[in-house]
Amino acid sequence: MTLLTSVFAAIICTVIWYKNAPKNEMQVGILCLMYWGASLMWLVDAIFEYAELKAEYFSPAPVDMLNDFFLGLSVVALGLIIWLVVLLVKDPKGVVKQALLMKRS
């Protein structure tokens, strides 16, 4: 489930990035790279787990699937948090800078 969650997040993010490709105002490319990196990590994990468990890999317990799904959602949420921090630091539209300058005046 972690692999599926991160792959779906990566696909959705890539479609959004591709749709807005000429103008990179929201830095969505960074988010795409994080999600594709997480997907690659979970793919390698799945390969090694399959090598260890063989046929049992395809029949996980429901509790394990739920735990993996929550872990996948946690990875997606952490990626969004990191992306928001990068977006606020780079401030491509100057919104944070303007808000700080308005407060000082």
Secondary structure, DSSP 8 states (H G I E B T S, - for coil): -HHHHHHHHHHHHHHHHHHT-S--TT-HHHHHHHHHHHHHHHHHHHHHHHHHHGGGGGS--HHHHHHHHHHHHHHHHHHHHHHHHHHHHH-TT-HHHHHHHHHH-
